Amino acid sequence: MKVVDLFSGCGGMTLGFQNCGYSIQAAYDHWEPAVEVYKKNFTHPAYVKDLSDESVKDELKFFEPDILIGGPPCQDFSSAGQRNENGKRADLTVTFSNIVSSVKPKFFVMENVSRITKSGVLKQAKNILKQAGYGLTETILDASLCGVPQKRKRFFLIGHLGGEDHFLSDALNEKLAQKPMSIFDYLGDSLGVEYYFRIPLNYNRRAIFSIYEPCVTIRGVDRPIPKGYKKHPGDLVEIGDKVRALTVKERSYIQTFPEEFNFFGTKTNLNLMIGNAVPVKLAEYVGSALKNYIKKSECI
């Protein structure tokens, strides 16, 4: 099954699908630092390109993909962003739908933040895809129930050309874990600390967490512990030698990138590409469910 990854970033979705046995043909993203990291970790081509460029559709047809996957940039919908569904990045969700409707792969998988379900942009994208003949499955998955040690709820829209709506719902639900995965479940005590600091969105929230719970959502920015930080009532312990912020590499582990994945670049860029990535194991979970459906229904 041939796959092309759109809005690939540094390759979280690619790696998850590759781990499931899919044949990744190519990747596209507009942000060069992420594409350079991508190229270092995969052997197939990756292109720096604005996906709203009409020429992309013809290029993609050359690869004859069975499946298009991708996570259009989500900051315009994110709870940590401006929540502006009229922003340029929100338009890229419609761009993804237009590309799918033109290239007509047998399947597609689109990932975004859960807040997109409250937007008119999603309705517009779904209308395009329905008119192109796709049966749609839409769901919100908690990554901590899908093999990722992180509380991260993400929306998936999955389409099957000529298929029925809700075609993948059962497969996506049947293997969810019974309880959330903690950092300790995934990494053991390899971090060398029991507690870590994560800068909160505002100081009405706690900032110190335990490795014995799922990690809070990895975001695209991170900061060290501020001088003079005052303990929040919800913090588990006082700031001290036993509490520190996670390193960039550790944040990639929480996103379930393997140790051998080669990250390089500025700390700001790395935090952004890691925070924006689809967790590898979450992509693997979705890719596996789709693969099992395809096998059972003999779609390809």
N, C-alpha and C positions, 0 to 999 in steps of 0.2 A: 504494500500500500504506500503510494508515493505522497509525501507531505511537503508543503511549503509553509513556512512560518512567517507571518506578517506582523509588524510591530514587535519584532523578536526580542528587542533589548539585548541583554547579554546571553540569553539562551536558556532560561529556566523551563519554558514550555517545550522547546526543542529537546532538551535533555530528557525530560519526562517521557515524551513520546518515543524518543530513540530507545530509551530503556525498555519500552514495551515491544520493540521490534519493528517499529515503523521505519520506512526508508525516507529520511529527510533529504530533500533535493536542493533546497536553497532557503535563504532567509533574507528578509528586508527590514530595515529600520532607518529612521531619519537621523539618529544621533550617532555620530561617528565614534566617540569613545566607547560606547557599548558594542558597536559593530567590531571594533578592533579587538576587544576582549573575546567576542563571539568567535572571530576568525582564529584566535589562538587555541580555541578549545574544540573546534569541529573541522572536519576535512572538506565538507561541501561548501559551495560559494555563499557568501553573504554580501549584500549590497547596501550601500548608503544611498537611500533614495526617499524622496517625498512620495508617500503612497497615494496622495491625492492627484499625482501626475497621471494623466490618462494613459500614458504609454506603458504603465505598469501592467495593465490588464493583458496587453499583447505579450509582454515578457512572460507573464505567468502561464499563459496558454502553451508556451513552448515547453514548460516542464510537465505538462499534462498531469497535474496533481489530482489524486483521488480525494485528498483532504486538504483544506486550508485551515490553519489554526492561527490564533493571534489574540493579543490583549491590547486593543487600542488604548492609548494613554487615558488615564482615568481621573486626573487631578480636578477636572471641572465638575466631577460628581462626588469627589472624595470628601469625607467628613473633616479631613485635615486641610482641604483646599478651599477655594472660593465658592464652590457649589454653584457654578454658573453654567447651566446647560446650554447656553447660547455661545459659550466660548469655542475657540478654534479646535481645542482638543476634543470637545464633545462631538464636533462634526466628524471626527475620525471614526466614530462608531458607525455613522452612516456611510462613510467612505468604505469601511470594511464590508458592509452589506452590499454596496454597489459593486465592489470587486467580486464578491461571491456570486452575485446574480449574473455577472458578465462571464466569469470563468466557468461557472456551473460544475464545481467539483461534486462528487457523490455525497460528501459530507463536509461540514465545517464545524469548528469549535471556537467560540468567542468567549473570552474571559473579561470581567470588569468588576468594579466594586459593587457591593450589594445596593448602594444608594441609587444606582442607575434605574432600578425598577420603579422609582418615583418620577422618572423623567419622561418628557414627551419625545425625546430623542430615541429612546428604546422602542417606543410605539412606531415611530417612523421607520426605524431599521427593520423591525419585524414585518411591517407592511411590504417593504421592498422584497424581503426574503420569501414571504408567503406568495407574492405575485410571481416570483421566480420558480415556484413549485416545491418549496421546501416544507416538510413536516418539521415542527420545532419542539424541542424539549428545553425548558428553562428551569433552572434550579439555583438555590443558594447553598453552597457547601461550606461547612466549617472545616478549615484545613486541619484542625486538631483532631478531627475524627477520620482523617484521610491519610494518616501517616506523617503528619507535620507537627512538630512540637511548638505550635503557635496558634493563638486565638486569632484567626484571620478569616472573616466571612467574605466569600467571593461569589459573584454571580456568573453562571455559565449559560450561554445560549448555544445549543447544539442542533444542527440541521441535517436532515437526510433528504436528498433530492427524490421526490416522488414518494416519500415516506409519510407515516401518520404522525400527528402531533403526540407528544408524550412518549415517543418510541423508546427513549432511553431512561425513563424515570425509574423503573424498577431496578435496572442494572446499576444505576448510580446510588440507589439507596440500600441495596442488599448487603454491601460489604462495609458499610460505615462502622467504625469502632463503637463499642458500647460506652467508652469513657474517653475524655480528651487525653491526648498524649502530652506529657510534661517534658521539659528539657531533660530532666534526669532519665526519663524513659528512653530518650533518643541518644543522648550524649553521655549518660552516666555522670561521673564526677570529673570528667576530663577538663572542664573549665577551671577547676581548682578553687571555685567559690560556691557558696550556697545561695548567695544573694547578689543581685546586680541592680544597677541604677539605669533607668530609662527616663530621659527628660519628658515630663508630661506636656500635653497640649496646653494645659493651664495648671496653676498651682493649687487649684481646688481638688486635684486628683493626686493619688499617691504616686511615688516614683521609684520605690524599692520593692523588688519582687523576688520570689524564690524560684530556684531551679526545679522545685517539686510541684510546680504548676506549669501550664502552658505559657510560653512567652507571650507577652503582649505583641500586638501587630508591629512587625518591623516596618518602619517608615523610611522615606527617602532622605531624611536628615537625622543627625544625631549630634549630641553635644556632651562634653564631659560634665562631671558633677560641679555645679556652680559653687563658688566660695561662699560660705555662710549659709548653705542650704539648711532650712529648718525642717525638722521631721514632721511629716504629715501624719494625722491620726491613723491613716490606713497603712502607713509604711510598716513593714514587718520588723525592722530593726533600725537602730541609729546608724547614721553614716559613720564609717570607720574603716579600719584596714581591711575588714572582711567584705566590704562592698565596693564595687567598681563598675564602670560602664563596660559593656561588651566591646570587643575590638571589631574592626571591619570584617576580619576573617571569621570571627565567631558569629557575626550577624549572617554571614553567608551560610554557615552550618545550620542556623535556625531556619533559613530558607531552603534547607536540605540540599544545598550544593555539596558535592563530595570534596574531601580535603584536596584532592589532586586538581580540582578546577582552578585554572590559572587566572587570578584577578590581578590587574595592574592599572595604574593611573593615579590621579589625585584622590585624596581621601573624600573630598566632596563628591566627585564623580562616582566613586565606588559606592558610597552610601546611597546615592541616588539610583544607580543601576541595580543594586542588590535589593533596595527597598521596593523598587517598582517591578521586580521580577515576579513571575508566577512561581511559587514554590515547586521545586522539581517533583517532589513526591505527590503534590496535589495534581500536577499535570499528569503524572504517571497513573494516579488513581482514575482520572477521567479517561485517559488513553486506554487503560486496561478494560474499563467498562465498555467503551466503544468497540474495542477489538473483539470482546466476547460477543457483543451484539452482532457484529459483522459476521463472525464465524457461524453463529446460530442461524442467522437469516440468509447466509450465503449471498451477501450483497455484492461481493467482489470476487 
